[in-house]
Amino acid sequence: MLICSVHAVSWADSLCLPCLSVPVPAGFPSPADDHLQNNLNLQEALIPRPAATFLMRVKGDSMEGCGIFSGDLLIVDRSLTPVDGAVVIAVLNGEFTVKQLRLSQKTILLAAANADYTPIVVKAGMEFQVWGVVTYVVHGLQV
C-alpha cells in the first residue's frame, strides 16, 4: 500500500459541529431524543498535537483487513512512540508504506492486513524508519 500524498496540518479556522450527547445505537433503535450537546471541535478531538500531525492519502489494498482502503485519508502523529501492533507509516528503502508493526526480541515485521500480501521482514542493510503512527482513518461510505 502506497502513500499518495503528505500534508502538514494547520488551521486558520476551527471546525466545530453540533454533537449528540448520547451514543447512536448500532443494534436496536431507540426513541429519538433531543440530546444535542455543545459543539465538538473536530481538530481538538482528532488532532491533539497539530505540530506533529500529518494527513496522508492511501493508494492500494494491503490494509483493507483493518479498515484502511484506497483513497482513505490517514491522520498520522509523528510524536507517538510506535508499539507492537500499531498501524504505522514506515519508510522502507526510500518509499512510504502503511503497515502493522510487529515487534519481537529478534525481528521487526511490517504486516499487511490482506492475505494476498506477505509480511516484510526488516533486515540489516535495509533503510528503515517508522515515520509516524496512524491514529485515525477517514473514509466515505460506499452505498
RONU-13140 format. One record per atom (N, C-alpha, C): y, z, x; atom name; residue number from 1. Coordinates in Angstrom, 2 decimals. Last residue first. Example, Ala and Ser with C-alpha at 12.3 -4.5 7.8 and 13.67 -1.06 7.14 Angstrom:
r py -2.25&pz 7.08&px 12.85&atom N&seq 2
r py -1.06&pz 7.14&px 13.67&atom CA&seq 2
r py 0.03&pz 7.87&px 12.90&atom C&seq 2
r py -5.69&pz 7.80&px 13.19&atom N&seq 1
r py -4.50&pz 7.80&px 12.30&atom CA&seq 1
r py -3.30&pz 7.80&px 13.20&atom C&seq 1
This chain:
r py 3.36&pz -0.84&px -22.36&atom N&seq 143
r py 2.82&pz -0.73&px -23.73&atom CA&seq 143
r py 2.23&pz -2.05&px -24.14&atom C&seq 143
r py 3.75&pz 0.96&px -19.52&atom N&seq 142
r py 3.42&pz -0.38&px -19.99&atom CA&seq 142
r py 2.76&pz -0.25&px -21.36&atom C&seq 142
r py 6.39&pz 3.03&px -18.48&atom N&seq 141
r py 5.13&pz 2.90&px -19.21&atom CA&seq 141
r py 4.95&pz 1.46&px -19.67&atom C&seq 141
r py 7.71&pz 3.18&px -15.15&atom N&seq 140
r py 7.83&pz 2.91&px -16.57&atom CA&seq 140
r py 6.45&pz 2.81&px -17.20&atom C&seq 140
r py 7.79&pz 5.83&px -12.77&atom N&seq 139
r py 7.35&pz 4.51&px -13.22&atom CA&seq 139
r py 7.50&pz 4.40&px -14.73&atom C&seq 139
r py 8.22&pz 7.78&px -10.01&atom N&seq 138
r py 8.90&pz 7.34&px -11.23&atom CA&seq 138
r py 8.36&pz 5.96&px -11.57&atom C&seq 138
r py 6.97&pz 10.65&px -8.49&atom N&seq 137
r py 6.75&pz 9.22&px -8.72&atom CA&seq 137
r py 7.44&pz 8.87&px -10.03&atom C&seq 137
r py 7.87&pz 13.15&px -6.05&atom N&seq 136
r py 7.82&pz 12.63&px -7.41&atom CA&seq 136
r py 7.58&pz 11.13&px -7.39&atom C&seq 136
r py 7.37&pz 13.68&px -3.36&atom N&seq 135
r py 7.49&pz 14.79&px -4.28&atom CA&seq 135
r py 7.41&pz 14.36&px -5.75&atom C&seq 135
r py 5.88&pz 12.80&px -0.38&atom N&seq 134
r py 6.22&pz 12.30&px -1.71&atom CA&seq 134
r py 6.24&pz 13.50&px -2.67&atom C&seq 134
r py 7.23&pz 13.55&px 2.75&atom N&seq 133
r py 6.27&pz 13.96&px 1.72&atom CA&seq 133
r py 6.76&pz 13.45&px 0.37&atom C&seq 133
r py 7.59&pz 11.48&px 5.72&atom N&seq 132
r py 8.06&pz 12.34&px 4.65&atom CA&seq 132
r py 6.96&pz 12.62&px 3.65&atom C&seq 132
r py 6.35&pz 10.49&px 8.01&atom N&seq 131
r py 7.78&pz 10.28&px 7.84&atom CA&seq 131
r py 8.37&pz 11.19&px 6.77&atom C&seq 131
r py 4.11&pz 11.20&px 10.36&atom N&seq 130
r py 4.35&pz 11.47&px 8.95&atom CA&seq 130
r py 5.86&pz 11.46&px 8.77&atom C&seq 130
r py 3.18&pz 8.71&px 12.66&atom N&seq 129
r py 4.14&pz 9.76&px 12.31&atom CA&seq 129
r py 4.12&pz 9.95&px 10.80&atom C&seq 129
r py 1.69&pz 6.92&px 15.30&atom N&seq 128
r py 1.53&pz 7.60&px 14.01&atom CA&seq 128
r py 2.59&pz 8.68&px 13.84&atom C&seq 128
r py 0.22&pz 4.48&px 17.10&atom N&seq 127
r py 1.54&pz 5.01&px 16.81&atom CA&seq 127
r py 1.47&pz 5.61&px 15.40&atom C&seq 127
r py -2.83&pz 5.22&px 18.76&atom N&seq 126
r py -2.14&pz 4.65&px 17.60&atom CA&seq 126
r py -0.76&pz 5.28&px 17.50&atom C&seq 126
r py -3.80&pz 6.77&px 20.80&atom N&seq 125
r py -3.27&pz 5.45&px 21.14&atom CA&seq 125
r py -2.58&pz 4.76&px 19.98&atom C&seq 125
r py -6.36&pz 8.31&px 18.95&atom N&seq 124
r py -5.49&pz 8.34&px 20.13&atom CA&seq 124
r py -5.05&pz 6.92&px 20.45&atom C&seq 124
r py -6.35&pz 7.55&px 15.39&atom N&seq 123
r py -6.99&pz 7.73&px 16.70&atom CA&seq 123
r py -5.95&pz 7.77&px 17.81&atom C&seq 123
r py -6.80&pz 8.22&px 12.11&atom N&seq 122
r py -5.76&pz 8.13&px 13.13&atom CA&seq 122
r py -6.40&pz 8.50&px 14.47&atom C&seq 122
r py -8.62&pz 6.34&px 9.94&atom N&seq 121
r py -8.73&pz 7.45&px 10.88&atom CA&seq 121
r py -7.68&pz 7.24&px 11.96&atom C&seq 121
r py -8.17&pz 5.49&px 6.67&atom N&seq 120
r py -7.73&pz 5.15&px 8.02&atom CA&seq 120
r py -7.85&pz 6.42&px 8.87&atom C&seq 120
r py -10.67&pz 4.77&px 4.19&atom N&seq 119
r py -9.70&pz 5.65&px 4.83&atom CA&seq 119
r py -9.36&pz 5.17&px 6.24&atom C&seq 119
r py -10.80&pz 1.60&px 2.48&atom N&seq 118
r py -11.43&pz 2.62&px 3.32&atom CA&seq 118
r py -10.35&pz 3.50&px 3.95&atom C&seq 118
r py -10.39&pz 0.61&px -0.88&atom N&seq 117
r py -9.78&pz 0.78&px 0.45&atom CA&seq 117
r py -10.50&pz 1.88&px 1.22&atom C&seq 117
r py -11.48&pz 0.67&px -3.36&atom N&seq 116
r py -11.51&pz -0.61&px -2.66&atom CA&seq 116
r py -10.98&pz -0.53&px -1.23&atom C&seq 116
r py -10.97&pz 3.13&px -4.53&atom N&seq 115
r py -12.25&pz 2.94&px -3.84&atom CA&seq 115
r py -12.36&pz 1.62&px -3.08&atom C&seq 115
r py -7.97&pz 4.65&px -4.08&atom N&seq 114
r py -8.57&pz 3.48&px -4.69&atom CA&seq 114
r py -9.83&pz 3.18&px -3.87&atom C&seq 114
r py -6.20&pz 6.17&px -2.66&atom N&seq 113
r py -6.70&pz 6.68&px -3.94&atom CA&seq 113
r py -7.23&pz 5.51&px -4.76&atom C&seq 113
r py -6.72&pz 6.43&px 0.90&atom N&seq 112
r py -6.24&pz 5.74&px -0.29&atom CA&seq 112
r py -6.80&pz 6.43&px -1.52&atom C&seq 112
r py -5.95&pz 8.66&px 3.52&atom N&seq 111
r py -6.88&pz 8.22&px 2.49&atom CA&seq 111
r py -6.16&pz 7.53&px 1.34&atom C&seq 111
r py -5.87&pz 9.13&px 6.77&atom N&seq 110
r py -4.97&pz 8.65&px 5.73&atom CA&seq 110
r py -5.85&pz 8.00&px 4.67&atom C&seq 110
r py -6.72&pz 11.88&px 8.80&atom N&seq 109
r py -7.19&pz 10.77&px 7.98&atom CA&seq 109
r py -6.10&pz 10.41&px 6.99&atom C&seq 109
r py -7.30&pz 13.36&px 11.79&atom N&seq 108
r py -6.24&pz 13.07&px 10.83&atom CA&seq 108
r py -6.68&pz 11.80&px 10.11&atom C&seq 108
r py -9.69&pz 15.74&px 13.08&atom N&seq 107
r py -9.24&pz 14.40&px 12.68&atom CA&seq 107
r py -8.03&pz 14.45&px 11.75&atom C&seq 107
r py -10.39&pz 18.36&px 13.77&atom N&seq 106
r py -10.62&pz 17.29&px 14.73&atom CA&seq 106
r py -10.03&pz 15.95&px 14.35&atom C&seq 106
r py -9.75&pz 20.07&px 11.70&atom N&seq 105
r py -9.51&pz 20.52&px 13.07&atom CA&seq 105
r py -9.61&pz 19.38&px 14.07&atom C&seq 105
r py -8.18&pz 17.87&px 9.32&atom N&seq 104
r py -9.23&pz 18.81&px 9.71&atom CA&seq 104
r py -8.94&pz 19.21&px 11.15&atom C&seq 104
r py -6.37&pz 16.47&px 6.63&atom N&seq 103
r py -6.35&pz 17.09&px 7.95&atom CA&seq 103
r py -7.58&pz 17.97&px 8.14&atom C&seq 103
r py -5.21&pz 13.77&px 4.97&atom N&seq 102
r py -6.39&pz 14.65&px 5.06&atom CA&seq 102
r py -6.47&pz 15.16&px 6.49&atom C&seq 102
r py -2.75&pz 12.55&px 2.91&atom N&seq 101
r py -3.01&pz 13.09&px 4.23&atom CA&seq 101
r py -4.20&pz 14.03&px 4.16&atom C&seq 101
r py -2.76&pz 9.60&px 1.08&atom N&seq 100
r py -3.01&pz 11.04&px 1.03&atom CA&seq 100
r py -3.41&pz 11.51&px 2.43&atom C&seq 100
r py -0.06&pz 7.23&px 1.62&atom N&seq 99
r py -1.47&pz 7.63&px 1.58&atom CA&seq 99
r py -1.55&pz 9.14&px 1.39&atom C&seq 99
r py 1.97&pz 4.51&px 2.17&atom N&seq 98
r py 1.83&pz 5.74&px 1.40&atom CA&seq 98
r py 0.35&pz 6.02&px 1.25&atom C&seq 98
r py 3.48&pz 3.24&px 5.17&atom N&seq 97
r py 2.41&pz 3.21&px 4.18&atom CA&seq 97
r py 2.43&pz 4.53&px 3.42&atom C&seq 97
r py 5.37&pz 1.25&px 7.45&atom N&seq 96
r py 5.32&pz 2.31&px 6.45&atom CA&seq 96
r py 4.09&pz 2.13&px 5.57&atom C&seq 96
r py 4.52&pz 0.39&px 10.79&atom N&seq 95
r py 4.56&pz 0.00&px 9.38&atom CA&seq 95
r py 4.53&pz 1.24&px 8.49&atom C&seq 95
r py 4.09&pz 1.13&px 13.45&atom N&seq 94
r py 5.35&pz 0.50&px 13.09&atom CA&seq 94
r py 5.50&pz 0.10&px 11.64&atom C&seq 94
r py 1.57&pz 2.41&px 13.40&atom N&seq 93
r py 1.80&pz 1.21&px 14.22&atom CA&seq 93
r py 3.01&pz 0.41&px 13.75&atom C&seq 93
r py 2.54&pz 3.95&px 10.60&atom N&seq 92
r py 1.33&pz 3.68&px 11.37&atom CA&seq 92
r py 1.52&pz 2.34&px 12.08&atom C&seq 92
r py 4.15&pz 6.41&px 9.08&atom N&seq 91
r py 4.44&pz 5.22&px 9.86&atom CA&seq 91
r py 3.24&pz 5.05&px 10.79&atom C&seq 91
r py 3.69&pz 7.58&px 5.74&atom N&seq 90
r py 3.35&pz 7.60&px 7.16&atom CA&seq 90
r py 3.84&pz 6.31&px 7.80&atom C&seq 90
r py 4.42&pz 9.59&px 3.19&atom N&seq 89
r py 4.82&pz 8.31&px 3.76&atom CA&seq 89
r py 4.55&pz 8.44&px 5.24&atom C&seq 89
r py 1.82&pz 11.35&px 1.39&atom N&seq 88
r py 2.88&pz 11.22&px 2.40&atom CA&seq 88
r py 3.25&pz 9.76&px 2.62&atom C&seq 88
r py 0.50&pz 13.78&px -0.57&atom N&seq 87
r py 0.76&pz 12.33&px -0.53&atom CA&seq 87
r py 1.98&pz 12.16&px 0.36&atom C&seq 87
r py -1.56&pz 16.38&px 0.78&atom N&seq 86
r py -0.26&pz 15.88&px 0.34&atom CA&seq 86
r py -0.24&pz 14.36&px 0.36&atom C&seq 86
r py -3.93&pz 17.17&px 1.96&atom N&seq 85
r py -3.97&pz 16.77&px 0.56&atom CA&seq 85
r py -2.65&pz 16.22&px 0.03&atom C&seq 85
r py -2.51&pz 19.39&px 4.21&atom N&seq 84
r py -3.72&pz 18.69&px 3.82&atom CA&seq 84
r py -3.69&pz 18.41&px 2.32&atom C&seq 84
r py 1.08&pz 18.93&px 4.38&atom N&seq 83
r py -0.13&pz 19.75&px 4.38&atom CA&seq 83
r py -1.31&pz 18.89&px 3.96&atom C&seq 83
r py 4.22&pz 18.45&px 5.96&atom N&seq 82
r py 3.04&pz 17.87&px 5.30&atom CA&seq 82
r py 1.83&pz 18.78&px 5.45&atom C&seq 82
r py 7.11&pz 20.16&px 5.18&atom N&seq 81
r py 6.00&pz 20.10&px 6.14&atom CA&seq 81
r py 4.79&pz 19.53&px 5.42&atom C&seq 81
r py 10.13&pz 18.52&px 4.15&atom N&seq 80
r py 8.91&pz 19.27&px 3.84&atom CA&seq 80
r py 7.87&pz 19.11&px 4.94&atom C&seq 80
r py 12.19&pz 16.83&px 4.68&atom N&seq 79
r py 12.30&pz 18.19&px 5.20&atom CA&seq 79
r py 11.05&pz 19.02&px 4.97&atom C&seq 79
r py 11.95&pz 14.40&px 3.42&atom N&seq 78
r py 11.63&pz 14.44&px 4.85&atom CA&seq 78
r py 11.67&pz 15.85&px 5.42&atom C&seq 78
r py 10.74&pz 13.53&px 0.39&atom N&seq 77
r py 11.51&pz 14.58&px 1.05&atom CA&seq 77
r py 11.05&pz 14.69&px 2.50&atom C&seq 77
r py 10.98&pz 10.90&px -1.85&atom N&seq 76
r py 10.37&pz 11.35&px -0.61&atom CA&seq 76
r py 11.29&pz 12.35&px 0.08&atom C&seq 76
r py 10.07&pz 9.45&px -4.76&atom N&seq 75
r py 11.07&pz 10.36&px -4.21&atom CA&seq 75
r py 10.40&pz 11.05&px -3.04&atom C&seq 75
r py 9.29&pz 6.07&px -5.45&atom N&seq 74
r py 8.86&pz 7.36&px -4.92&atom CA&seq 74
r py 10.07&pz 8.15&px -4.48&atom C&seq 74
r py 8.81&pz 3.88&px -8.07&atom N&seq 73
r py 9.81&pz 4.45&px -7.19&atom CA&seq 73
r py 9.33&pz 5.83&px -6.76&atom C&seq 73
r py 6.47&pz 1.18&px -8.48&atom N&seq 72
r py 6.95&pz 2.53&px -8.72&atom CA&seq 72
r py 8.00&pz 2.93&px -7.68&atom C&seq 72
r py 5.42&pz -1.23&px -7.69&atom N&seq 71
r py 6.71&pz -1.25&px -8.36&atom CA&seq 71
r py 7.29&pz 0.13&px -8.62&atom C&seq 71
r py 2.10&pz -0.26&px -8.12&atom N&seq 70
r py 3.00&pz -1.23&px -7.52&atom CA&seq 70
r py 4.29&pz -1.31&px -8.35&atom C&seq 70
r py 1.69&pz 3.28&px -8.72&atom N&seq 69
r py 1.42&pz 1.88&px -8.99&atom CA&seq 69
r py 2.46&pz 0.99&px -8.32&atom C&seq 69
r py 0.13&pz 6.30&px -8.64&atom N&seq 68
r py 1.18&pz 5.54&px -7.97&atom CA&seq 68
r py 0.82&pz 4.06&px -8.07&atom C&seq 68
r py -1.95&pz 7.93&px -9.58&atom N&seq 67
r py -0.82&pz 7.65&px -10.45&atom CA&seq 67
r py 0.35&pz 6.95&px -9.79&atom C&seq 67
r py -4.10&pz 8.12&px -7.95&atom N&seq 66
r py -3.27&pz 9.34&px -8.09&atom CA&seq 66
r py -1.97&pz 9.03&px -8.83&atom C&seq 66
r py -5.23&pz 5.61&px -8.03&atom N&seq 65
r py -6.03&pz 6.75&px -8.46&atom CA&seq 65
r py -5.25&pz 8.05&px -8.57&atom C&seq 65
r py -3.40&pz 3.89&px -6.79&atom N&seq 64
r py -3.46&pz 3.94&px -8.26&atom CA&seq 64
r py -4.23&pz 5.15&px -8.78&atom C&seq 64
r py -2.98&pz 3.32&px -4.15&atom N&seq 63
r py -2.79&pz 4.71&px -4.59&atom CA&seq 63
r py -2.84&pz 4.87&px -6.11&atom C&seq 63
r py -3.27&pz 0.61&px -3.61&atom N&seq 62
r py -4.17&pz 1.54&px -2.94&atom CA&seq 62
r py -4.04&pz 2.99&px -3.41&atom C&seq 62
r py -1.79&pz -1.58&px -4.55&atom N&seq 61
r py -2.61&pz -0.81&px -5.50&atom CA&seq 61
r py -3.48&pz 0.27&px -4.87&atom C&seq 61
r py 1.68&pz -2.63&px -3.97&atom N&seq 60
r py 0.25&pz -2.57&px -3.72&atom CA&seq 60
r py -0.47&pz -1.62&px -4.65&atom C&seq 60
r py 4.67&pz -1.22&px -3.11&atom N&seq 59
r py 4.03&pz -2.51&px -3.37&atom CA&seq 59
r py 2.55&pz -2.38&px -3.01&atom C&seq 59
r py 7.34&pz 0.98&px -4.07&atom N&seq 58
r py 5.96&pz 0.75&px -3.67&atom CA&seq 58
r py 5.52&pz -0.68&px -3.97&atom C&seq 58
r py 10.42&pz 2.11&px -2.79&atom N&seq 57
r py 9.74&pz 1.28&px -3.79&atom CA&seq 57
r py 8.37&pz 0.91&px -3.23&atom C&seq 57
r py 11.91&pz 5.26&px -2.28&atom N&seq 56
r py 11.15&pz 4.15&px -1.72&atom CA&seq 56
r py 10.43&pz 3.42&px -2.85&atom C&seq 56
r py 14.58&pz 7.37&px -1.49&atom N&seq 55
r py 13.85&pz 6.68&px -2.54&atom CA&seq 55
r py 13.17&pz 5.48&px -1.90&atom C&seq 55
r py 14.86&pz 10.50&px 0.25&atom N&seq 54
r py 14.97&pz 9.05&px 0.20&atom CA&seq 54
r py 14.18&pz 8.53&px -0.98&atom C&seq 54
r py 16.37&pz 13.48&px 1.45&atom N&seq 53
r py 15.59&pz 12.78&px 0.43&atom CA&seq 53
r py 15.91&pz 11.30&px 0.41&atom C&seq 53
r py 17.94&pz 15.17&px 2.85&atom N&seq 52
r py 16.64&pz 14.85&px 3.44&atom CA&seq 52
r py 15.78&pz 13.99&px 2.53&atom C&seq 52
r py 20.15&pz 15.56&px 1.30&atom N&seq 51
r py 20.37&pz 15.05&px 2.66&atom CA&seq 51
r py 19.06&pz 14.63&px 3.32&atom C&seq 51
r py 19.14&pz 16.71&px -1.11&atom N&seq 50
r py 19.55&pz 15.30&px -1.06&atom CA&seq 50
r py 19.72&pz 14.75&px 0.35&atom C&seq 50
r py 17.02&pz 18.74&px -2.08&atom N&seq 49
r py 17.57&pz 18.56&px -0.73&atom CA&seq 49
r py 18.01&pz 17.11&px -0.53&atom C&seq 49
r py 16.12&pz 18.57&px -4.71&atom N&seq 48
r py 16.81&pz 19.79&px -4.28&atom CA&seq 48
r py 17.47&pz 19.67&px -2.89&atom C&seq 48
r py 15.65&pz 16.47&px -6.94&atom N&seq 47
r py 16.05&pz 16.27&px -5.55&atom CA&seq 47
r py 16.83&pz 17.49&px -5.06&atom C&seq 47
r py 15.03&pz 17.07&px -9.57&atom N&seq 46
r py 14.11&pz 16.23&px -8.81&atom CA&seq 46
r py 14.42&pz 16.16&px -7.32&atom C&seq 46
r py 17.05&pz 18.80&px -10.51&atom N&seq 45
r py 15.65&pz 19.05&px -10.85&atom CA&seq 45
r py 14.69&pz 18.30&px -9.94&atom C&seq 45
r py 19.45&pz 17.69&px -9.60&atom N&seq 44
r py 19.08&pz 19.03&px -9.15&atom CA&seq 44
r py 17.60&pz 19.30&px -9.40&atom C&seq 44
r py 19.26&pz 15.22&px -10.96&atom N&seq 43
r py 19.36&pz 15.25&px -9.50&atom CA&seq 43
r py 18.97&pz 16.63&px -8.97&atom C&seq 43
r py 19.24&pz 15.90&px -13.66&atom N&seq 42
r py 18.05&pz 15.29&px -13.05&atom CA&seq 42
r py 18.10&pz 15.34&px -11.52&atom C&seq 42
r py 20.23&pz 18.61&px -15.28&atom N&seq 41
r py 20.72&pz 17.76&px -14.21&atom CA&seq 41
r py 19.51&pz 17.20&px -13.48&atom C&seq 41
r py 20.14&pz 19.02&px -18.69&atom N&seq 40
r py 19.33&pz 19.11&px -17.48&atom CA&seq 40
r py 19.91&pz 18.13&px -16.47&atom C&seq 40
r py 22.13&pz 20.89&px -21.00&atom N&seq 39
r py 21.81&pz 19.66&px -20.29&atom CA&seq 39
r py 21.00&pz 19.95&px -19.05&atom C&seq 39
r py 20.54&pz 23.44&px -23.01&atom N&seq 38
r py 21.62&pz 22.88&px -22.20&atom CA&seq 38
r py 21.18&pz 21.61&px -21.53&atom C&seq 38
r py 18.31&pz 22.36&px -25.61&atom N&seq 37
r py 18.87&pz 23.37&px -24.72&atom CA&seq 37
r py 20.01&pz 22.74&px -23.96&atom C&seq 37
r py 17.21&pz 21.87&px -28.89&atom N&seq 36
r py 17.96&pz 21.33&px -27.75&atom CA&seq 36
r py 18.47&pz 22.49&px -26.91&atom C&seq 36
r py 15.38&pz 22.21&px -31.02&atom N&seq 35
r py 15.35&pz 23.08&px -29.85&atom CA&seq 35
r py 16.06&pz 22.45&px -28.66&atom C&seq 35
r py 14.66&pz 21.99&px -34.03&atom N&seq 34
r py 15.88&pz 21.62&px -33.32&atom CA&seq 34
r py 16.04&pz 22.55&px -32.13&atom C&seq 34
r py 11.27&pz 20.96&px -34.34&atom N&seq 33
r py 12.33&pz 21.95&px -34.46&atom CA&seq 33
r py 13.54&pz 21.45&px -33.69&atom C&seq 33
r py 8.66&pz 19.43&px -35.92&atom N&seq 32
r py 9.84&pz 19.20&px -35.07&atom CA&seq 32
r py 10.87&pz 20.27&px -35.36&atom C&seq 32
r py 5.45&pz 20.91&px -35.84&atom N&seq 31
r py 6.66&pz 20.57&px -36.59&atom CA&seq 31
r py 7.84&pz 20.42&px -35.65&atom C&seq 31
r py 3.23&pz 19.29&px -33.51&atom N&seq 30
r py 3.77&pz 20.49&px -34.13&atom CA&seq 30
r py 5.03&pz 20.09&px -34.88&atom C&seq 30
r py 0.17&pz 17.47&px -32.97&atom N&seq 29
r py 1.61&pz 17.55&px -33.19&atom CA&seq 29
r py 2.02&pz 18.88&px -33.79&atom C&seq 29
r py -2.25&pz 18.22&px -30.47&atom N&seq 28
r py -1.91&pz 18.14&px -31.89&atom CA&seq 28
r py -0.41&pz 18.27&px -32.06&atom C&seq 28
r py -1.32&pz 17.24&px -27.42&atom N&seq 27
r py -2.53&pz 17.35&px -28.23&atom CA&seq 27
r py -2.17&pz 17.14&px -29.68&atom C&seq 27
r py 0.99&pz 17.40&px -26.19&atom N&seq 26
r py 0.29&pz 16.14&px -25.98&atom CA&seq 26
r py -1.03&pz 16.16&px -26.73&atom C&seq 26
r py 4.04&pz 18.85&px -27.31&atom N&seq 25
r py 2.57&pz 18.88&px -27.28&atom CA&seq 25
r py 1.98&pz 17.49&px -27.05&atom C&seq 25
r py 6.75&pz 19.38&px -25.27&atom N&seq 24
r py 6.25&pz 18.49&px -26.31&atom CA&seq 24
r py 4.73&pz 18.48&px -26.24&atom C&seq 24
r py 8.17&pz 22.65&px -24.71&atom N&seq 23
r py 7.38&pz 21.50&px -24.28&atom CA&seq 23
r py 6.91&pz 20.67&px -25.47&atom C&seq 23
r py 11.54&pz 23.41&px -25.66&atom N&seq 22
r py 10.10&pz 23.67&px -25.81&atom CA&seq 22
r py 9.34&pz 22.44&px -25.32&atom C&seq 22
r py 14.10&pz 22.55&px -25.36&atom N&seq 21
r py 13.77&pz 23.83&px -24.75&atom CA&seq 21
r py 12.29&pz 24.18&px -24.88&atom C&seq 21
r py 14.98&pz 19.23&px -24.43&atom N&seq 20
r py 14.36&pz 20.15&px -25.39&atom CA&seq 20
r py 13.96&pz 21.43&px -24.69&atom C&seq 20
r py 18.08&pz 18.27&px -23.01&atom N&seq 19
r py 16.67&pz 18.57&px -22.78&atom CA&seq 19
r py 16.16&pz 19.52&px -23.86&atom C&seq 19
r py 20.53&pz 15.78&px -22.23&atom N&seq 18
r py 20.04&pz 16.86&px -23.09&atom CA&seq 18
r py 18.54&pz 17.04&px -22.91&atom C&seq 18
r py 21.38&pz 15.18&px -18.77&atom N&seq 17
r py 20.91&pz 14.71&px -20.06&atom CA&seq 17
r py 20.46&pz 15.89&px -20.91&atom C&seq 17
r py 23.38&pz 14.27&px -16.06&atom N&seq 16
r py 22.89&pz 15.36&px -16.91&atom CA&seq 16
r py 22.54&pz 14.80&px -18.27&atom C&seq 16
r py 24.03&pz 13.27&px -13.01&atom N&seq 15
r py 23.38&pz 12.73&px -14.21&atom CA&seq 15
r py 22.75&pz 13.88&px -14.98&atom C&seq 15
r py 27.13&pz 13.16&px -11.24&atom N&seq 14
r py 25.93&pz 13.88&px -11.61&atom CA&seq 14
r py 25.35&pz 13.25&px -12.88&atom C&seq 14
r py 28.38&pz 10.76&px -8.93&atom N&seq 13
r py 28.44&pz 11.47&px -10.20&atom CA&seq 13
r py 27.10&pz 12.12&px -10.47&atom C&seq 13
r py 27.64&pz 10.10&px -6.44&atom N&seq 12
r py 29.07&pz 10.14&px -6.71&atom CA&seq 12
r py 29.27&pz 10.95&px -7.99&atom C&seq 12
r py 25.07&pz 11.02&px -4.32&atom N&seq 11
r py 25.61&pz 10.97&px -5.66&atom CA&seq 11
r py 27.12&pz 10.97&px -5.64&atom C&seq 11
r py 22.34&pz 9.62&px -2.52&atom N&seq 10
r py 23.70&pz 10.19&px -2.52&atom CA&seq 10
r py 24.21&pz 10.11&px -3.95&atom C&seq 10
r py 19.56&pz 8.91&px -0.59&atom N&seq 9
r py 20.04&pz 9.48&px -1.84&atom CA&seq 9
r py 21.46&pz 10.00&px -1.63&atom C&seq 9
r py 18.67&pz 5.79&px 0.92&atom N&seq 8
r py 19.14&pz 7.17&px 1.03&atom CA&seq 8
r py 19.67&pz 7.62&px -0.32&atom C&seq 8
r py 15.84&pz 3.77&px 0.45&atom N&seq 7
r py 17.23&pz 4.01&px 0.08&atom CA&seq 7
r py 17.56&pz 5.49&px 0.26&atom C&seq 7
r py 13.67&pz 1.20&px 1.34&atom N&seq 6
r py 14.01&pz 2.61&px 1.53&atom CA&seq 6
r py 15.49&pz 2.77&px 1.24&atom C&seq 6
r py 11.10&pz -0.99&px 0.11&atom N&seq 5
r py 12.48&pz -0.70&px 0.47&atom CA&seq 5
r py 12.68&pz 0.80&px 0.56&atom C&seq 5
r py 8.30&pz -1.27&px 0.01&atom N&seq 4
r py 9.17&pz -2.45&px -0.03&atom CA&seq 4
r py 10.58&pz -2.16&px 0.45&atom C&seq 4
r py 5.50&pz -0.13&px 1.58&atom N&seq 3
r py 6.77&pz 0.31&px 1.06&atom CA&seq 3
r py 7.72&pz -0.87&px 1.14&atom C&seq 3
r py 2.10&pz -0.92&px 0.67&atom N&seq 2
r py 3.29&pz -1.08&px 1.50&atom CA&seq 2
r py 4.51&pz -0.49&px 0.80&atom C&seq 2
r py -1.16&pz 0.00&px 0.85&atom N&seq 1
r py 0.00&pz 0.00&px 0.00&atom CA&seq 1
r py 1.22&pz 0.00&px 0.90&atom C&seq 1
